[in-house]
Amino acid sequence: MPTNIPPEAWAKFEEYRRVKTPEEKLRKLQEFMALMPKHKGTEKMEKFLRRKMAELREEIERKRARKARRGGPGIFVEKKGAAQVVLLGFTNSGRSTVLSVLTNARPEVSPAPFTTVGRPEEGMMEFRGAQIHFVEAPPVLREGGHLTRLALGLAGNADAIGFVVDGSRDPVGDLRDLLTIVESAGIKVGRPEGKVRIVRSRGVDSIIVRRRGAIVDGTEADVRRLLESYGMDRVIVEIDGRVRLSDVEEALLGEKRYKPALVFVTRCDLTTEGLERVREEFGHLMPVVPISPREPPDREELGELVLDLTGVIRIFTKPVGRKEPSEKALILERGSTVADAARAIHEHLYRRFKYAKVWSSRLPYSPMRVGADFELEDGDVIEIHA
């Protein structure tokens, strides 16, 4: 049975996917649910909504309870910047060192174990046009317990996990143990076999499937029938790699099964043997970044790496009549179009859109005049005419 969810309801769902705080997310889901018709065809969507709202309420309550007890933040740390990376590691692995090397934060760095077990330390890494939000989680303990649950709660909410291992000890063994602990908490680390992106477009009058890969358990017709059952009729479905129909549904509902990750190997100024062992064992699963206060990683390169892992891009806007684009970037999901950028800036620009000019080194000439469905890439400069 088709769900027949109206466009104004889907607009609220899109807003839910863009906002960051649990309070905002809960409010948008409540608004979406109020506009959604209630019948057999929407039972699965309603179940998803109720579960998500329950999780958000729990998150909000934990945050309030923690503030009431300690006057500080709870296990939820509000996301800032283009992406949030939670630093996860055993005690004395070098989490504070990573935070201090990459950001302007000044956490207490000490060889004594359990130096940082209180409120999570935070810092922002600046690079061209954007910031990466790094959060130092409490130490993970192999035997589990309260601190481990706090750390895993932060990791589950983050955009990416930054595992931290001591390169002068047993970094391979430590990383194996960390992965086991994380996966036992239901967090899958790594890249999925494929990716699905669903884009609503005024430029199409049906469901268009663009496939650069394989649908393992179905056909393009199955994808269309699935989306039609949710009342969607003017969308572009982009499929990369190997995906299942459940992946299409998860993309529609906004659920993620995988968490991107990278690993920071500390104390590389003492020895590089551990770094090479980690690269050999885990380099296929996640990027490996050496950390040394004497030779810190290039922030621009690291920032671009995190953006690539988390699936977002920087777009620099240039108002009509100005010579230079804005220094602060607009952060969008990878695969976003000019129409997505216009909507993110202001609904007025989206509704009255005429055309846009795009500056980019990948184009045959710049600026190039483009339409609403032109796909943007990281670093593009855009001027929207309405």
PERA-V341644 format. One record per pair of residues at least 12 apart in sequence whose ideal C-beta (glycine too) atoms are under 10 Angstrom apart, sorted by the first residue. I is the first residue (numbers start at 1). J is the second residue. Records with the same first field share a line. If there is no record, write none. Layout:
BEGIN
I: J + J
END
This chain:
BEGIN
1: 39 + 40 + 41 + 42 + 43 + 229
2: 39 + 41 + 42 + 225 + 228 + 229 + 230 + 231 + 232 + 233
3: 36 + 37 + 39 + 40 + 41 + 42 + 43 + 44 + 45 + 46 + 227 + 228 + 229 + 230 + 231 + 232
4: 36 + 37 + 39 + 41 + 42 + 228 + 229 + 230 + 231
5: 32 + 35 + 36 + 37 + 41 + 42 + 45 + 230 + 231 + 232
6: 35 + 36 + 37 + 231
7: 35 + 200 + 231 + 232 + 233 + 234
8: 31 + 32 + 35
9: 31 + 32 + 33 + 34 + 35 + 36 + 37 + 45 + 231
10: 32 + 35 + 36 + 200 + 230 + 231 + 232 + 235 + 252
11: 28 + 31 + 32 + 35 + 200 + 343 + 347
12: 27 + 28 + 29 + 30 + 31 + 32 + 33 + 34 + 35 + 36
13: 28 + 29 + 31 + 32 + 33 + 35 + 36 + 45 + 49 + 252 + 253 + 254
14: 28 + 32 + 200 + 254 + 340 + 343
15: 27 + 28 + 29 + 31 + 32
16: 28 + 29 + 30 + 31 + 32 + 49 + 52 + 56 + 254
17: 253 + 254 + 333
18: 332 + 333 + 343 + 344
19: 79
20: 78 + 79 + 80 + 84
21: 56 + 59 + 60 + 63 + 76 + 78 + 79
22: 55 + 56 + 57 + 58 + 59 + 60 + 61 + 62 + 63 + 76 + 78 + 157
23: 56 + 59 + 60 + 63 + 78
24: 56
25: 52 + 53 + 55 + 56 + 59 + 60 + 254
26: 52 + 53 + 54 + 55 + 56 + 57 + 59 + 60
27: 56
29: 48 + 49 + 50 + 52 + 53 + 56 + 254
30: 49 + 53 + 56
32: 45 + 49
33: 45 + 46 + 49 + 50 + 53
36: 49 + 231
37: 231
41: 229 + 230 + 231
42: 229 + 230 + 231
44: 229 + 230 + 249 + 253
45: 229 + 230 + 231 + 249 + 252 + 253
48: 249 + 250 + 252 + 253 + 254 + 255
49: 253
51: 255
52: 253 + 254 + 255
58: 76
59: 74 + 75 + 76 + 153 + 157
60: 74 + 76
61: 74
62: 74 + 75 + 76 + 153
63: 75 + 76 + 77 + 78
66: 119 + 150
70: 118 + 119
71: 119
72: 118 + 119 + 120
73: 119 + 120 + 122
74: 119 + 120 + 150 + 153
75: 119 + 120 + 137 + 138 + 149 + 150 + 151 + 152 + 153 + 154 + 156 + 157
76: 120 + 153 + 154 + 157
77: 119 + 120 + 121 + 122 + 133 + 135 + 137 + 153 + 154 + 157 + 158
78: 122 + 133 + 157
79: 133 + 135 + 157 + 158 + 159
80: 122 + 124 + 131 + 132 + 133 + 135
81: 124 + 125 + 126 + 130 + 131 + 132 + 133 + 134 + 159 + 303 + 306 + 331
82: 125 + 127 + 129 + 130 + 131 + 132 + 133 + 159 + 303 + 306 + 307 + 310 + 312 + 313 + 314 + 329 + 331 + 332
83: 130 + 131 + 132 + 133 + 134 + 158 + 159 + 160 + 260 + 303 + 306 + 307 + 309 + 310 + 311 + 312 + 331
84: 122 + 132 + 133 + 134 + 135 + 154 + 157 + 158 + 159 + 160 + 306 + 310
85: 98 + 102 + 125 + 132 + 133 + 134 + 135 + 155 + 158 + 159 + 160 + 161 + 162 + 260 + 261 + 262 + 264 + 302 + 306 + 309 + 310
86: 120 + 133 + 134 + 135 + 136 + 137 + 151 + 152 + 153 + 154 + 155 + 156 + 157 + 158 + 159 + 160 + 161 + 162 + 163 + 259 + 261
87: 99 + 102 + 120 + 121 + 123 + 134 + 135 + 136 + 137 + 151 + 154 + 155 + 158 + 161 + 162 + 163 + 164 + 264
88: 135 + 136 + 137 + 138 + 139 + 140 + 148 + 151 + 152 + 154 + 155 + 158 + 161 + 162 + 163 + 164 + 165 + 178 + 181 + 182 + 261 + 263 + 264
89: 136 + 137 + 139 + 140 + 151 + 162 + 163 + 164 + 165 + 166 + 174 + 175 + 178 + 263 + 264 + 266
90: 113 + 139 + 140 + 141 + 142 + 164 + 165 + 166 + 169 + 174 + 177 + 178 + 181
91: 112 + 113 + 114 + 115 + 116 + 117 + 138 + 139 + 140 + 141 + 147
92: 110 + 111 + 112 + 113 + 114 + 115 + 139 + 166 + 169 + 266
93: 113 + 139 + 140 + 163 + 164 + 165 + 166 + 167 + 169 + 171 + 174 + 178 + 264 + 265 + 266 + 267
94: 109 + 164 + 165 + 166 + 167 + 168 + 264 + 265 + 266 + 267 + 268 + 291
95: 107 + 109 + 115 + 116 + 121 + 134 + 135 + 136 + 137 + 138 + 139 + 140 + 151 + 162 + 163 + 164 + 264 + 266
96: 108 + 109 + 110 + 115 + 116 + 121 + 136 + 164 + 266
97: 109 + 136 + 164 + 166 + 264 + 266 + 267 + 291 + 292 + 293
98: 123 + 134 + 136 + 162 + 164 + 264 + 265 + 266 + 289 + 291 + 296 + 297
99: 116 + 121 + 122 + 123 + 125 + 134 + 135 + 136 + 162 + 164 + 264
100: 121 + 123 + 136 + 293 + 296
101: 123 + 125 + 264 + 266 + 291 + 292 + 293 + 294 + 295 + 296 + 297
102: 123 + 124 + 125 + 132 + 134 + 162 + 264 + 289 + 291 + 296 + 297 + 299 + 302 + 303
103: 121 + 122 + 123 + 124 + 125 + 126 + 131 + 132 + 133 + 134 + 136 + 299
104: 123 + 124 + 125 + 126
105: 121 + 122 + 123 + 124 + 125 + 134 + 135 + 136
106: 121 + 123
107: 120 + 121 + 122 + 123 + 136
108: 121
109: 293
113: 139
114: 138 + 139 + 141 + 147
115: 139
116: 136 + 137 + 138 + 139
117: 138 + 139 + 146 + 147 + 150
118: 138
119: 136 + 138
120: 135 + 136 + 137 + 138 + 150 + 151 + 154
121: 134 + 135 + 136 + 137 + 138
122: 134 + 135 + 136
123: 135 + 136
125: 297 + 299 + 302 + 303 + 306
126: 299 + 300 + 303
127: 298 + 299 + 300 + 301 + 302 + 303 + 304 + 306 + 307 + 314 + 329
128: 299 + 300 + 303 + 304 + 314 + 316 + 327 + 329 + 379
129: 303 + 314 + 315 + 316 + 325 + 326 + 327 + 328 + 329 + 330 + 331 + 378 + 379
130: 303 + 304 + 306 + 307 + 312 + 313 + 314 + 328 + 329 + 330 + 331 + 378
131: 303 + 328 + 329 + 331
132: 159 + 160 + 162 + 299 + 302 + 303 + 305 + 306 + 307 + 310
133: 158 + 159 + 306
134: 158 + 162 + 306
135: 154 + 155 + 157 + 158 + 162
136: 151 + 154 + 162 + 164
137: 150 + 151 + 152 + 153 + 154 + 155 + 158 + 161 + 162 + 164
138: 150 + 151 + 152 + 153 + 154
139: 151 + 164
140: 152 + 155 + 163 + 164 + 174 + 177 + 178 + 181 + 182
141: 181
142: 174 + 177 + 178 + 180 + 181
144: 181 + 184 + 185
148: 181 + 185
149: 185
151: 178 + 181 + 182 + 185
152: 181 + 182 + 184 + 185 + 186 + 187
153: 185
155: 178 + 181 + 182 + 185 + 187 + 189 + 259 + 261
156: 182 + 185 + 186 + 187 + 259
158: 187 + 259 + 260 + 261 + 310
159: 256 + 259 + 260 + 306 + 307 + 309 + 310 + 311 + 312
160: 189 + 259 + 260 + 261 + 262 + 286 + 305 + 306 + 307 + 309 + 310 + 311
161: 178 + 179 + 182 + 187 + 189 + 259 + 260 + 261 + 262 + 263 + 286 + 309
162: 261 + 262 + 263 + 264 + 286 + 289 + 306
163: 175 + 178 + 179 + 182 + 189 + 261 + 262 + 263 + 264 + 265 + 278 + 282 + 286 + 288
164: 178 + 263 + 264 + 265 + 266 + 291
165: 177 + 178 + 263 + 264 + 265 + 266 + 267 + 274 + 275 + 278 + 282 + 288
166: 265 + 266 + 267 + 270 + 274
167: 264 + 265 + 266 + 267 + 268 + 269 + 270 + 271 + 272 + 273 + 274 + 275 + 276 + 277 + 278 + 290 + 291 + 292
168: 265 + 266 + 267 + 268 + 269 + 270 + 271 + 273 + 274 + 275
169: 266 + 267 + 271 + 274
170: 274 + 277
171: 263 + 265 + 266 + 267 + 273 + 274 + 275 + 276 + 277 + 278 + 281 + 282 + 288
172: 274 + 277 + 278 + 280 + 281 + 282
173: 277 + 281
174: 263 + 274 + 278
175: 263 + 265 + 277 + 278 + 281 + 282 + 285 + 286 + 288
176: 281 + 282
178: 261 + 263
179: 261 + 263 + 282 + 285 + 286
182: 259 + 261
186: 257 + 259
187: 257 + 258 + 259 + 261
188: 256 + 257 + 258 + 259 + 261
189: 258 + 259 + 260 + 261 + 263 + 282 + 285 + 286
190: 258 + 259 + 260 + 261 + 282 + 284 + 285 + 286
191: 241 + 258 + 260 + 261 + 284 + 285 + 286 + 309
192: 240 + 241 + 242 + 243 + 247 + 250 + 256 + 257 + 258 + 260
193: 213 + 214 + 216 + 240 + 241 + 242 + 243 + 244 + 247 + 258
194: 211 + 212 + 213 + 214 + 215 + 216 + 239 + 240 + 241 + 242 + 243 + 244 + 247
195: 212 + 213 + 238 + 239 + 240 + 241 + 242 + 243 + 247 + 251 + 258 + 311 + 334 + 335
196: 213 + 215 + 223 + 237 + 238 + 239 + 240 + 241 + 243 + 244 + 245 + 246 + 247 + 248 + 249 + 250 + 251 + 252
197: 210 + 236 + 237 + 238 + 239 + 240 + 251 + 311 + 333 + 334 + 335 + 336
198: 223 + 227 + 230 + 232 + 235 + 236 + 237 + 238 + 239 + 248 + 251 + 252
199: 234 + 235 + 236 + 237 + 238 + 333 + 335 + 336 + 337 + 339 + 340 + 373 + 375
200: 232 + 233 + 234 + 235 + 236 + 339 + 340 + 343
201: 234 + 235 + 236 + 337 + 339 + 340 + 372 + 373
202: 234 + 339 + 350 + 351 + 353 + 372 + 373
203: 234 + 236 + 337 + 339 + 371 + 372 + 373
204: 233 + 234 + 235 + 236 + 373
205: 233 + 234
206: 224 + 228 + 233 + 234 + 235 + 236
207: 220 + 223 + 224 + 225 + 226 + 227 + 228 + 232 + 233 + 234 + 235 + 236 + 237
208: 220 + 224 + 234 + 235 + 236 + 237 + 238
209: 221 + 222 + 223 + 224 + 227 + 235 + 236 + 237 + 238 + 239 + 248
210: 236 + 237 + 238 + 239 + 240
211: 223 + 237 + 238 + 239 + 240 + 243
212: 238 + 239 + 240 + 241
213: 238 + 239 + 240 + 241 + 242 + 243
214: 239 + 241 + 242 + 243 + 244
215: 239 + 242 + 243 + 244 + 245 + 247 + 248
216: 242 + 243 + 244 + 245 + 246 + 247
217: 243 + 244 + 245 + 246 + 247
218: 243 + 244 + 245 + 246 + 248
219: 245
220: 237 + 239
222: 245 + 248
223: 237 + 239 + 243 + 245 + 248 + 249
224: 237
225: 245
226: 245 + 246 + 248 + 249 + 252
227: 248 + 249 + 252
229: 249
230: 249 + 252 + 253
232: 252
235: 252
236: 335 + 337 + 373
237: 251 + 252
238: 251 + 335 + 375
239: 251
240: 335
256: 311
259: 309 + 310
260: 286 + 287 + 306 + 308 + 309 + 310 + 311
261: 282 + 285 + 286 + 287 + 309
262: 285 + 286 + 287 + 288 + 289 + 302 + 305 + 306 + 309
263: 275 + 278 + 279 + 282 + 283 + 285 + 286 + 287 + 288 + 289
264: 278 + 287 + 288 + 289 + 290 + 291 + 297 + 302
265: 277 + 278 + 279 + 288 + 289 + 290 + 291 + 292
266: 290 + 291 + 292 + 293
267: 290 + 291 + 292 + 293
268: 289 + 290 + 291 + 292 + 294 + 295
269: 290 + 291 + 292 + 293 + 294 + 295
270: 292
272: 290 + 292
274: 290
275: 288 + 289 + 290 + 291 + 292
276: 288 + 290
278: 290
286: 309
287: 302 + 305 + 306 + 308 + 309
289: 301 + 302 + 305
304: 378 + 379
307: 329 + 331 + 334 + 378
308: 334 + 378
310: 331 + 333 + 334
311: 332 + 333 + 334 + 335
312: 329 + 331 + 332 + 333 + 334 + 336 + 378
313: 329 + 330 + 331 + 332 + 333 + 334 + 335 + 336 + 376 + 377 + 378 + 379 + 380
314: 328 + 329 + 330 + 331 + 332 + 376 + 377 + 378 + 379 + 380
315: 329 + 330 + 331 + 332 + 336 + 338 + 340 + 341 + 344 + 345 + 358 + 376 + 377 + 378 + 379 + 380 + 381 + 382
316: 328 + 329 + 330 + 359 + 379 + 380 + 381 + 382
317: 329 + 330 + 341 + 342 + 344 + 345 + 349 + 380 + 381 + 382 + 383 + 384
318: 357 + 358 + 359 + 367 + 381 + 382 + 383 + 384
319: 345 + 383 + 384
320: 357 + 383 + 384 + 385 + 386
321: 383
322: 383
324: 381
325: 359 + 380 + 381 + 382 + 383
326: 381
329: 378 + 379 + 380 + 381
330: 344 + 345 + 376 + 380 + 382
331: 344
332: 344 + 376 + 378 + 380
334: 375 + 376 + 377 + 378
335: 375 + 376 + 377
336: 375 + 376 + 377
337: 356 + 370 + 371 + 372 + 373 + 374 + 375 + 376
338: 350 + 353 + 355 + 356 + 357 + 358 + 370 + 371 + 372 + 373 + 374 + 375 + 376 + 380 + 382 + 384
339: 353 + 356 + 371 + 372 + 373 + 374 + 384
340: 372 + 373 + 375 + 376
341: 353 + 356 + 358 + 372 + 374 + 376 + 380 + 382 + 384
342: 356 + 372 + 382 + 384 + 386
343: 372
345: 382 + 384
346: 384 + 386
348: 386
349: 384 + 385 + 386
350: 372 + 384 + 386
351: 386
352: 384 + 385 + 386
353: 371 + 372 + 384 + 385 + 386
354: 371 + 372 + 384 + 385 + 386
355: 369 + 370 + 371 + 372 + 374 + 383 + 384 + 385 + 386
356: 368 + 369 + 370 + 371 + 372 + 374 + 376 + 382 + 383 + 384 + 385 + 386
357: 369 + 370 + 381 + 382 + 383 + 384 + 385
358: 370 + 374 + 376 + 377 + 380 + 381 + 382 + 383 + 384
359: 379 + 380 + 381 + 382 + 383
360: 376 + 377 + 378 + 379 + 380 + 381 + 382
361: 377 + 379 + 380
362: 377 + 379 + 380
363: 377 + 380
366: 380 + 381
367: 381 + 382 + 383
369: 383 + 385
370: 382
372: 384
END
